[in-house]
Amino acid sequence: MRHLLNPLDFSVEEISQLLDLASDIEHNLPKYAHVCDGKKLATLFYEPSTRTRLSFEAAMLNLGGSVLGFASADSSSAAKGESVADTIRIISCYADICAMRHPKEGAPLVASQFSSIPVINAGDGGHQHPTQTLTDLMTIRSLTGRLDNLTVGICGDLKFGRTVHSLIEALVRYTGIRFVLISPQELRIPSYIRTDVLDRKGIEYQEVDNLDEAMPKLDILYMTRVQKERFFNEEDYIRLKDSYILDNKKMQLAKKDMYILHPLPRVNEISVEVDKDPRAAYFRQAQYGVYVRMALIMTLLEVAKPC
Ligand code: NCD
């Protein structure tokens, strides 16, 4: 039995197969309408979510399966003090696969050790968010036709943004990837990403604080929200939250074929005027999230691709 806890749980080859499957799903949706008939997905969300939880649910429904779960810790027995280990033992009796989001780093890993069904990490604290990364990779591959030889700008909260950590870990496995990491000093990438991932692999990267200067070089700009819920004090959040606001004026500095991604939700970091720019890909990205999660559920449940 396999779980997805970290983007590296799949090899580059397996990711390529998964994205091929997701792309076939995108173009032949009706063909997949019954491949998971009778299967159940449990969504165990101890933290707020719109896209991740609902796209998992939509994915399972699109495959003919059913969904059950909870959308906040308050409405589960966690509020009574139940451990993740006990909860997953019970959920294993009710469902065939589960997606878990938890504010504590490593909670889905603990769950996987006590589970008899595949566990998908749907975001653990400020650590990892592998299914967002699969979505990001599908978006980049669909828009540019490749996952190598790209200059990727990542802007905003690189310290607490789990989507950033997972995306960097996944992208360094492709050739010719360069990063421009754009953030205020206090929100730079954690040192384990710098030393264990970027430096160890000899990846070309710059850490800068100026978005305008970075813009002309980028093939992809990945914007992120300052992660309010991970700050220890509100004053720091208020001071840093509007560090970057991408607007049409800044977009004039970018290449004509650069794409903007954002895992969403957006707060102020992308002005709504940018939504009309053909390079704004974040709503398409959310749509790809459904196809990628359909492909992931099929892969972990070892459901054969229909003819
Ligand atoms: C992200 C998350 O939860 O980490 N959202 C998502 O799943 N699409 C990004 C965020 O909350 O800023």
Residues whose N, C-alpha, C, O or C-beta is under 5 A from the ligand:
A	BS01	NCD	R51 T52 G123 H129 R162 T163 R225 P263 L264 P265
